[in-house]
Amino acid sequence: MTSIKQAYDLTGQVAVVTGGAGGLGVEIGTALAESGARVVLVDRLEGTADVAARLPGEGHVGIVADLVAFDTIAPLVERIEAAVGAIDILVNNAGTALIDDAVDVPVDCWDFQMDLNLKSPFLIAQAVGRKMIARGSGRIINMASQAGVIALQGHVAYTASKAAIIGMTKALAFEWSPHGVTVNAVSPTVVNTELGRRVFEGEAGVQFKAKLPTRRFAEPEEIALAVLYLASNGAGSTTGTNLLVDGGYTIQ
């Protein structure tokens, strides 16, 4: 029987976190690093390598990449594996939300959210998934949202992209789990990051918290710990799930 400590020991494993240089990505990277994984942060920010260097432990890597430059994704995966070894854990965390009423959403804003929130995670999962299937093991965690389960005002493109991520997660899990590759999603409520506070500042935040049974936004470390469970050795029978960390918002 695997002990709890062993289940969460990721020593010797390589974990890739997209959108890893800010906010939630840093917390996820930190949780994985503290559990022993060698972490690769991928982000468009120039300081990504510096962020990776500050993670607990040694050997972490930061790579600057444009994840909507789709023809660079497969070479990026090859570059990562050449540098640090086979990818054991993939966390598709990069994403964006552009807020507008549905009647006013420009086509380019719709397309950008679909590209970054949906197409890019699929292509990354596809490139990494091929390798995981060949090796017979792997963990893929896609960041979705409570908005993929229940509609939010002004979030039509974001809601559509995150609902699609949840569907994609289930389809990939159905195909890949027989090969030892689990695929799951995490759906947070508003998270207490700089971005979350900016979007839901003032009265908007007060009103939204009042709708949450917990009456507060989620903390970044709570989301990171949910990801850590799905990445762990103890989550081998958890696949195709959408783990809601939403303060009870969707139970109403």
N, C-alpha and C positions, 0 to 999 in steps of 0.2 A: 504494500500500500504506500502511495506517495504521501509524504507529510505536507502540511500546509507550506512550510518553508521551502521544501523542494518544488512544490507546484508553482511557486512564484519566483523561483530562481532562474533567471534568464542568462546566466553566465555562459559565454561562448556563442550566444546568438547575435545575429545582426538584425537591427530594427531600423526601418526607413520611415521617417515622418515627413510628409509634405506639409507645406505651410508651417514649417517647424521653427521659424526664427522669431515668432511673435506670439503673445497671448497664450492661447490654448495649446498651440504647438510646442511651446517651451515647456509647459507643465507636463505634457504627454512625454516629451523627450526626457525630462527629468525623472519621471516615474520609471520609465524603461531603463534608464541608465542606473538608477539606484537599485534596480533589480538585477543588475549585472550585464545587461545587453550593451553591445557596441552600437551606438546610435549614429545614424546618418540623417542630418537635417537638410531638407531641400526647400529652398525658398527663393523668391525673386530679389530679396533684400541683399545688398552688398555686404552687410555685416554678418551673414549667416555663419561663416567659419568662426568668427569670434564668439557667437552664441554657443556653437557646438563645443568650443574649447572650455566654456564655463560649466558644462554639464558635469555631474559627479563622475569620477572615474577617469579613465584614460582611453585614448584611441578613437574618440568621437570625431566625426567629419561633418563639415558644412559645405554644401554645394549650392552655388547660385544657378538657378535654372528658370526658364520661362515655360511653365507647364501647359500653356496654350499654344506653344510651338510644337504641334503634335508630331511632326516628323523627327523631333529630337528625343522623344520619350524612350523609344527602344534603345538608342545609343546611350542614353543616360543610365538606364538599368544595367547595360553592359559595363559602363564606366564604374558604376558603384560596385558591382560584383568583382571587377578586376582589382579594385582598390582595397576592399575590405572582406571579400568573400561572399558566399551565398547569402541571399536575403531570406531570413526566417520569418520576419514579421513586417508587414506593410500597413502603415496607418495613412489612409487617404484623408488628410485633414484640411488641405488647401481649399478655400472657397470664398465666396463673396455674397453680399446681399445689397442690392441697389433698390431702395425703397421708392415706390411710386404707385399711384392709383392705376388700376389695370387699363383704363381708357387712355392713359397718358404714357404708357411704357413704350419707349422707342425700340425699334427692332434691334438696333445694335446693343442696347442694354439687355434685352432678352437673350440675344445670341451669346453675349459675353458670359452671362450667368450660366447658361447651358454648357458653354465650352469649359469653363473652369470648374463648375460644380458637378458636372455629369460626364461629359465626354472625356475630359482629362483623367478623372479617376478610373473610368473604364479602361482606357488605353494603358494606364500604369498597371492596373490590376491584371490586365491581359498579358502584358509583357512579363511581369513578375510571376503571374500564375502559371505560365507555361513552364517556367523553371522549377517552381514548387511542385507541380504535378510530376515532372520528370524525377524529382528527388523523393516524392512520396510524402511530403509534409510541408506545412506552412500555415501561417495565420494572417488573414487579411481583415482589417477593420476599417469600415467606411464611416466617416462622420456624416450623419444625416441631421435631422432636426425635428423637434415637435411640430414644426411647420409642415413637415412631410406627412403628418398624421391628421392635423387639424388646421384649418385655414387661418391665416393671419392677415389682417387688413394691410394693404399696401405691399404685400409680399408675393404677388402672383407668380413671377418668374422663379423666385427663390423657392416658393412652395412647390411648384411644378418640378423643379430640379431635385429637391430633396425627396419628394414622393417617388420620383424615378430612381433615386439612389437606393431607397428601401426595396423597391421592386428588383432592381439590378442585383442587390445583395442576395436576395432569395434565389434568383435564377442562377447566380454563380455558385452559391452554396449547394444547390441541387446537383449541378454538374460536377463540381470539384471535390465535394466532401468524400466521395468514394475513393479519391486519390490521396486522402490524408490532408487535404487543404480545407480548413474551416474559413467561412466568410460570414462576417456579422456586421451590424451597424450599431452606432450609438446615436441616440437622438436627444440632445440636450434642450432644455428651455433656454431662456436668456442666461448667459454666463457673465459673471462679474469680472469681465475683462475691460480694457480700455474701450474696445469697440462696442461691447454690450452697454456700457455706461453711456457712451456717446449717443447711441441710437435710442436708448430708453432713458434719457435724462429728464429731470424735472417731473412734471405731472404725468407724462407718459409712463415713466417708470413706476410711479406711485400706483397708477391705475392697473398696470399689468401685474404688479406684485399682489394686488388685492384679488386677482383672479387665480392666483396660485394657492392651493391648500397649505403649502409650507410658508406662504407669505414672504418669500425671499427669492432672489435669483440664485442659481447654482454657483458654487465656487469652482474655479478651474481645476483644483486638485480632485474634486469629486468626479469630474468628467475623466480626468487622467486615470483615476483608480478603476473606473468602469472599463476603460480601454485596456488597462493592465490585466484585469481579469480575463478579457477575451483573448489577450495575447499569451496568457499563461499556459503552462503545461496542464493545468487543471480544467481547461475549457475545451477539451477534446470532443466532448459530446454536445457542445453548444455551437450550433451552426445555423445560419439562415435567420437568426433572430434580430429583432430591432430592439435594443436595450434602451428604454426610455428613462432618462434622468431629467425629469421635467417638473419636479415639485408637485406632481399630481395633476398637472394642467389637463391632461387628456383623459382623466377618469371621469370628468364631469359630463 
